[in-house]
Amino acid sequence: MGLGLLIGGKWVSEREQEDSQGKFIRPVTTFRNKITADGSSGFKTEAGRYHLYISWACPWAHRTAIMRKLKGLEDVIGMSVVHPEIYDNSWEFSSTDPGSIPDTVNNASALWKIYLKADPNYEGRVTVPVLWDKQTNTIVNNESREIIRMLDTEFGFAKSDVDFYPEDLREVIDKTIDEIYQPINNGVYRAGFASTQTAYEEGLTDLFNALDHWDEVLGKQRYLCGDRITEADWCIFTTLLRFDVVYYGHFKCNIRHIWDYPNLWNYFKELYQVPGVKETCNIDHIKRHYYKSHNKINPTRIVPKGPEIDFGTPHNRAQKVAVAAV
């Protein structure tokens, strides 16, 4: 399936993802430097200096693409997009696959080669997103939550001055991102990659308890943290986008669809319809990645034709929240 890792400078195409109880284990990311406006971190905010490597299929990488788009940083930070399907060489670049963008910075054929260029002694997983510094030829950061924070707060010359991390909401934003991570963002993987019934049901129960909770919250307020869209909303959005398309069937997260939740569904559609967001949502890449790359889950690698979902139908968030507030 290609979910491998680097060991001793070489790519090993298979790795274990579960512990002895069959629970999916997500290792921590390893490159955790920060870009700062004043350069005190060693990585100064500069136009044209940084490059973003993503996959349209990956929800973690998708967050960073959304933030780059909404902050108007397309001319400031370049971007490459890997091929959606993972095989023995893991994330690869393509100049012919629709939606993929080749690596014009390092001219690498596979993402693991970029990791080795950053650190010849690197050992571990090779993941997207990757924020690359062209000046020092290294990876600044590969943790999506930290990358979106940098794009949101450290690039003062962005074309858009929209602030997804307003000072008066910072504590609640950080708390909310923490609260949705394990049961929802990682919860779909805890269910989908579990190798025992007990581990699967544990992940599934946490997932739907959390979805139930946030559907109730969104019946009282318009967004996760109140009356403004914040980083927390984009962190849950990328999971919600993939839910009915792949997680419901492929990962057996099939107790309820997102469209069965009156508040979550309309909230999701409102976010999807924010100008610029739709352009970052590549359903073809998403479906091909999950169904063709996870051969232990889907050994035939057949990609289903459905479901047919129109994310562009009108939402009712303004009216719904106005009524709830009365």
VOGU-3710 file (C-alpha; in Angstrom, 3 decimals, decimal comma):
1> mglglliggk> 0,000/0,000/0,000  3,009/2,298/0,142  2,419/3,666/3,645  6,087/3,237/4,341  8,925/5,092/6,003  12,586/5,989/5,648  15,075/3,771/7,454  18,818/4,226/7,110  18,412/6,542/4,140  16,302/4,031/2,223
11> wvsereqeds> 12,594/3,879/1,511  10,764/0,904/3,025  7,330/0,566/1,473  5,477/-1,118/4,335  5,044/-0,181/7,983  2,872/-1,227/10,882  0,089/1,212/11,778  -1,539/-0,557/14,714  -0,543/-1,434/18,256  -0,950/-4,888/19,815
21> qgkfirpvtt> -4,655/-4,195/20,437  -5,365/-3,283/16,827  -5,624/0,453/17,505  -4,424/2,889/14,835  -1,399/4,857/16,037  -0,532/8,197/14,447  3,120/9,099/15,090  3,969/12,719/15,820  5,358/14,988/13,125  9,059/15,817/13,290
31> frnkitadgs> 9,824/19,145/11,581  8,475/21,825/13,889  10,237/25,094/13,078  8,328/28,334/12,618  8,271/31,180/10,143  8,087/34,563/11,913  7,620/38,073/10,610  10,732/39,324/12,419  12,883/36,320/11,519  13,720/35,570/15,158
41> sgfkteagry> 13,021/31,894/14,514  15,610/31,705/11,752  12,880/31,595/9,115  11,731/35,081/8,183  8,497/35,886/6,410  9,506/36,647/2,840  7,610/36,494/-0,439  8,845/33,757/-2,759  11,014/32,049/-0,153  8,707/29,176/0,825
51> hlyiswacpw> 7,037/26,340/-1,043  4,150/24,127/0,049  3,890/20,435/-0,825  0,382/19,025/-0,469  -2,058/16,356/-1,545  -5,599/17,374/-2,496  -6,666/14,024/-1,040  -5,150/14,471/2,423  -7,357/16,343/4,923  -4,321/17,606/6,869
61> ahrtaimrkl> -2,668/19,022/3,745  -5,990/20,363/2,483  -6,181/22,663/5,505  -2,991/24,413/4,438  -4,170/24,806/0,837  -7,391/26,429/2,067  -5,482/28,852/4,299  -3,063/29,735/1,476  -6,043/30,423/-0,782  -8,136/32,424/1,663
71> kgledvigms> -5,214/34,555/2,822  -4,341/35,389/-0,770  -0,859/33,869/-0,594  -0,799/32,098/-3,972  1,755/34,566/-5,373  3,783/34,486/-2,151  4,078/30,743/-1,496  4,451/28,263/-4,354  2,741/24,879/-4,249  3,234/21,366/-5,598
81> vvhpeiydns> 0,540/18,675/-5,487  1,407/14,977/-5,359  -0,312/12,247/-7,352  -3,395/11,058/-5,432  -2,599/7,337/-5,502  -0,014/5,815/-3,186  1,843/2,676/-4,143  5,243/1,312/-3,121  6,999/4,654/-3,588  4,453/6,523/-1,445
91> wefsstdpgs> 3,653/10,112/-2,460  4,947/10,737/-5,995  4,830/13,735/-8,314  3,222/13,743/-11,739  3,252/16,141/-14,669  0,366/14,433/-16,447  -2,247/13,505/-13,822  -5,109/16,051/-13,744  -4,890/18,149/-10,598  -1,310/17,183/-9,764
101> ipdtvnnasa> 1,453/19,816/-9,873  5,072/18,618/-10,249  7,923/19,602/-7,978  9,486/22,614/-9,681  11,667/23,481/-6,683  13,616/20,293/-5,984  12,600/18,353/-9,112  11,972/15,299/-6,950  10,056/12,301/-8,252  8,841/11,297/-4,778
111> lwkiylkadp> 8,245/13,159/-1,525  10,625/10,986/0,508  13,518/12,357/-1,542  12,658/15,846/-0,294  12,779/14,601/3,291  16,249/13,184/2,675  17,387/16,438/1,104  16,297/18,257/4,246  17,967/15,684/6,496  20,101/12,868/5,019
121> nyegrvtvpv> 19,779/11,034/8,352  16,001/11,372/8,606  14,153/8,236/9,629  10,395/7,916/9,914  7,172/8,634/8,073  6,940/10,848/5,003  3,782/12,933/5,093  2,072/15,951/3,589  1,868/18,856/4,070  5,471/20,008/3,881
131> lwdkqtntiv> 6,494/23,655/4,123  9,878/24,030/2,402  12,417/26,860/2,677  14,111/27,480/-0,671  16,770/29,675/0,926  18,192/27,101/3,352  17,006/24,037/1,404  15,218/22,411/4,270  11,788/21,555/5,638  10,485/24,222/7,977
141> nnesreiirm> 7,462/22,311/9,214  5,285/19,307/8,386  2,583/19,759/11,037  -0,625/21,043/9,420  -1,960/22,819/12,491  1,242/24,818/12,868  1,472/25,582/9,153  -2,025/27,053/8,971  -1,233/29,187/12,032  1,870/30,572/10,316
151> ldtefgfaks> 0,005/31,298/7,088  -2,778/32,933/9,075  -0,723/35,116/11,409  2,838/35,649/10,148  2,337/36,831/6,544  1,283/40,433/7,074  1,552/41,271/3,379  -1,064/38,685/2,361  -3,648/39,990/-0,090  -6,446/39,222/2,366
161> dvdfypedlr> -6,600/40,677/5,870  -9,181/38,127/7,064  -8,157/36,903/10,519  -8,988/33,317/11,448  -7,183/33,578/14,793  -8,573/36,767/16,363  -6,994/37,693/19,660  -10,221/37,614/21,672  -10,974/34,037/20,572  -7,506/32,491/20,639
171> evidktidei> -8,007/30,463/23,797  -11,310/28,979/22,635  -9,926/28,321/19,120  -6,978/26,348/20,479  -9,242/24,458/22,862  -11,712/23,627/20,091  -9,013/22,371/17,715  -7,793/20,112/20,521  -11,331/18,863/21,174  -12,108/17,914/17,574
181> yqpinngvyr> -8,729/16,351/16,770  -8,805/12,950/18,464  -12,499/11,990/18,154  -13,196/13,501/14,703  -10,111/14,395/12,624  -8,195/11,347/13,820  -11,330/9,441/14,788  -12,197/8,452/11,223  -8,743/6,861/10,946  -9,051/5,188/14,339
191> agfastqtay> -12,171/3,480/12,989  -10,981/2,922/9,429  -7,504/1,573/10,164  -8,443/-0,474/13,238  -7,574/-4,146/12,924  -9,814/-5,452/15,720  -13,532/-5,097/16,362  -12,926/-3,545/19,782  -10,558/-0,888/18,442  -12,935/-0,085/15,578
201> eegltdlfna> -15,955/0,322/17,833  -14,011/2,460/20,281  -12,970/4,873/17,529  -16,446/4,839/15,987  -18,199/5,563/19,287  -15,914/8,508/20,046  -16,410/9,825/16,518  -20,205/9,864/16,541  -20,437/11,107/20,116  -18,345/14,076/19,025
211> ldhwdevlgk> -20,373/14,657/15,850  -23,581/14,554/17,900  -22,089/17,090/20,312  -21,001/19,568/17,665  -24,289/19,277/15,790  -25,973/20,362/19,011  -23,508/23,242/19,481  -24,103/24,406/15,914  -27,810/24,565/16,632  -26,996/27,424/19,020
221> qrylcgdrit> -24,193/29,280/17,268  -23,149/29,708/13,657  -19,550/28,431/13,862  -17,534/26,221/16,193  -16,173/29,134/18,219  -19,066/31,581/17,984  -20,154/34,045/15,324  -16,932/34,096/13,238  -15,171/31,577/11,034  -11,872/30,574/12,642
231> eadwcifttl> -9,037/28,122/12,134  -11,081/25,544/14,049  -13,762/25,567/11,355  -11,238/24,835/8,608  -9,766/22,056/10,749  -13,088/20,216/10,896  -14,169/21,182/7,371  -11,671/18,926/5,594  -12,873/15,898/7,566  -16,528/16,711/6,896
241> lrfdvvyygh> -15,838/17,058/3,157  -14,481/13,513/2,995  -17,006/11,956/5,344  -19,917/10,991/3,102  -17,629/10,585/0,086  -15,174/8,075/1,581  -15,235/7,682/5,367  -18,853/6,494/5,555  -18,179/3,493/3,301  -14,434/2,980/3,051
251> fkcnirhiwd> -13,723/3,477/6,773  -17,047/1,965/7,936  -18,077/5,211/9,658  -21,642/4,391/8,697  -23,892/5,092/11,663  -25,008/8,382/10,123  -24,109/10,534/7,129  -23,126/14,147/7,671  -26,185/15,042/5,591  -28,265/13,397/8,340
261> ypnlwnyfke> -27,146/16,113/10,769  -29,285/19,225/10,199  -26,773/21,658/11,683  -23,459/20,065/10,701  -24,643/19,560/7,108  -25,764/23,143/6,562  -22,717/24,472/8,434  -20,474/22,403/6,167  -22,212/23,709/3,046  -21,755/27,290/4,220
271> lyqvpgvket> -18,003/26,756/4,607  -17,790/24,998/1,235  -19,494/27,982/-0,380  -17,022/30,540/1,009  -15,401/32,063/-2,112  -12,203/30,209/-2,987  -12,818/27,075/-0,946  -14,525/25,025/-3,657  -11,426/25,333/-5,847  -9,395/23,446/-3,233
281> cnidhikrhy> -11,849/20,510/-3,034  -10,813/17,776/-5,463  -13,255/14,894/-4,996  -11,599/12,849/-7,748  -8,242/12,927/-5,954  -9,904/12,169/-2,632  -11,740/9,077/-3,875  -8,833/7,739/-5,917  -6,439/8,138/-3,004  -8,476/6,335/-0,377
291> ykshnkinpt> -9,917/3,562/-2,526  -6,787/2,848/-4,576  -4,085/3,362/-1,939  -5,495/1,351/0,978  -5,316/-2,124/-0,474  -5,689/-3,813/2,925  -9,097/-2,165/3,254  -10,060/-2,219/-0,427  -7,965/-4,963/-2,096  -9,731/-4,629/-5,467
301> rivpkgpeid> -8,861/-0,907/-5,603  -12,222/-0,282/-7,273  -13,336/3,332/-6,878  -17,111/3,684/-6,388  -19,008/5,977/-8,734  -21,100/7,556/-5,982  -22,374/9,079/-3,938  -23,658/12,044/-5,899  -23,709/15,014/-3,521  -24,350/18,660/-4,339
311> fgtphnraqk> -22,439/20,763/-1,823  -23,643/23,910/-3,534  -27,301/23,768/-2,545  -28,476/26,634/-0,314  -27,724/26,384/3,388  -29,862/27,770/6,194  -27,239/28,892/8,690  -28,222/32,560/8,938  -31,899/31,766/9,486  -31,258/28,741/11,718
321> vavaav> -28,959/30,550/14,110  -31,154/33,651/14,187  -34,110/31,512/15,296  -32,006/29,648/17,872  -30,850/32,927/19,390  -34,396/34,165/20,031
//
